[in-house]
Amino acid sequence: MHPLVRDLYKRLLTVGKEYPQGLDWVKSKAKPWIMQNAALTDEVDIKKKVAEGRFWVREMQSVIKLKKYRTLKKRYY
């Protein structure tokens, strides 16, 4: 496995721990996506897919922040 892909998978699992739908849901989506692209050998294609995966990590982080914000807002208003 390419080191960038391994790093991306670790990031997905780390973010998935706090994701509202849970770590199991993130694993069920991330692993097939990574296995689907396991046959890629061109360095440029790998970097494109890793960039796409990092985009989804950032999206997941924004969902987590939004959930925390809404929770705090409910408590104090």
N, C-alpha and C positions, 0 to 999 in steps of 0.2 A: 504494500500500500504506500502511496506517495505521502511524504511527510506533511504536505499541505492538507491533504484529505484527512489524514489522521488528526491533525490539529482542528480542522473544521468539525469533525465528528465530536471531539472532546468539547468544543465550544457549544455545540448543539445540546449535548447532554448536560452541561453546566447550566445553560440557560433554561433547559427543560425542567430542572428541579423546581424553579419558581413559576413556571408557566401555568396559567389557570387550568388548562385541561390535563396537566400532569405529565410526569416523565414518561410514563408508559405510552401515552399518545404520541409524544415527540419521537420516541424510539420507533414506534410503528410507522411513522412517516419518514424519518431520516434514513433508516437502514435500507429500505427498498430503493430510495432515491440514490443513495451512494452505490449500492450494488448494481443499479441500472447503468451507472456510468463507470463501472469498474474496468471496462474494456478499453477505455480511452488511454492512448499512449502518447499522443502529441502533447507537448508541454503547454502549448497555447490553449488547447481545448481544456486541459486540466485546470489551468489558471482561470479560464472563463467560468467553468462550473464552480470552482472554489469561490470566485467573486459573487456568483449568484447565491451560493450557500451563505456567504457572509452577509449578504443583503437580507436573507431570511432570518439570520440571527439578530440583526438590528431590528427587524420588524417584530420579532418575538420580544425583544427587550422593551420596545415601545409599548407593546400590549401589557407587559408586566407593570411598567411605570404607570400606565393609565389605570390599571386595576387598583394599584396602591393609592393613587390620587383619588379615585372615586370612593374607595373605602374610607380614607381620611375625611373626605368631604362629607360623607354620610354621618360620620361620628360627631362632627363639630358644627353642623348646620341643621 
